[in-house]
Amino acid sequence: MFSREDYLESNERLGKETLNHQPQLEMLHQAAVKSDLLTKDDGWDFYLTLIQSWIEKTELQKNQFKELSLSADIVNEDEQRRIKNYYLQCSERLVVLQEIITIPKQIVEQHEKIALNLKEIPDVT
């Protein structure tokens, strides 16, 4: 797994600022969720913005590892292999997150279908 130390190290190599010291603000980040994934439920839509921010963060990390892998400064084979592994982990994490972000909409749609079907069942009492 990509650790905090690895992230700090990769940022230093790329000459960028280190982690934000206020992670609570990250939770408030309003990531733009595709409108076709929104559920019109505040709870689910907040969850979707969190997932979207994780997707964006992972895409950034993946791009950082890609840049690192192309860097001429990395000559150690173990380090190159480690960077490649982190890149692949980010790629796989993106696949999972992109699947996860579709689940709330599926749940809401299934709930609506079931509710409609239940309304059609005659009351036998």
N, C-alpha and C positions, 0 to 999 in steps of 0.2 A: 504494500500500500504506500502511497505517496505521503510521506511524513512532513511535518512542519519544517524540520531541519532541511529536508530535500528542497522544499519550496523556497526557503530562505536562500539556500545555496544557489538554486537556479536563478533567482532574482538577482543575486549578487553578480553572477556570471554575465547576465544580460545587462547589467548596469542599471537596473530598475530599483524603485523603492521597495522596501520590505513590506511585510504584512501590515495591514491596517491594525492599529491598536484598539479599535473599538468594534469588535465583531458584532455587537448588537445592531449597529447601523447597517451592517450587511443584510440583516434580516428584514430591514425596512426598505431595502432596494426594490423598487417597483419594476421588475423585469417585464418586458413586453411579451405577453403570452399571445400566441396566435388566436384570433377571435373564434375560430372553429373549435378550439379546445375549451373555451370558457363554458361554465355550467350554469351561470346566473345564480349561483349559490355562493354567498360571501366566503364561507369556510373553505369550500373546494377551490374557489378562485384564488384565495390567499395561498393555499397549498400549491397551486399551479405556479404562482409567482415565485415561490421558494424553489420549486423544481427548475423553473426557467433560469433563475439566478445561478443554480448549481450547474446547469448546462453551459451557461455563458462562462462561468469560472473554469469549468473543465475544458472548454474549447480554448480558453486563454492559456491554460497550463499545457495543453497538447501542442499549441503553437510555440510555446516557449521551449518545450522539449525538442520540437522539430528544428528550431533555430539552433539549439545547443548541439544537436546531432550533426548539423552542417558546419559547426564552428571548427576552425582549424586549430583552436586552442586545446581541443580534447584529443589527446594522442594515446592515452591509456586505454587499452582494450576493455578492461573491467568497467571503467567509467563509461565508455561508449555503449557497452552492453547494458549497463544500468539505465542509462538515458533512454535507450531503445525500449527497455522493459517499461519504464515509466510512460513513454509515449504510447505503447500498446495498451497499458492499463487505462490511460485517459481515453483512448479510442473505444475500448470495451465499456468503460463507464458511460460514455456518451450514448452508446447503443442502448444500454439499460435505462438511462434517464429519459431518452426519447421514447421508449416504450412506456415507462412509468407515467409520463406526462399525459398519455392518452387514456389512462384508466379511469380517472374521475368522470369524464364525459361518458364513458361506457357504462359506468355504474348508474349515473343519473338517467341515461336513456333506458336502461333495463328497468329501473325503478318505475319510470313513467309508463312503460309497456305493461308491467305487472299491475300497476294501479288501474290502468284502463281495462285490462282483462278481468280484474276483480269486480269492477263496476258492472260488467256485462253478466256476471254470474247472478242468477235470480236468488233472492232471499227466500229461504224455505221455512222461515220461522213463523 
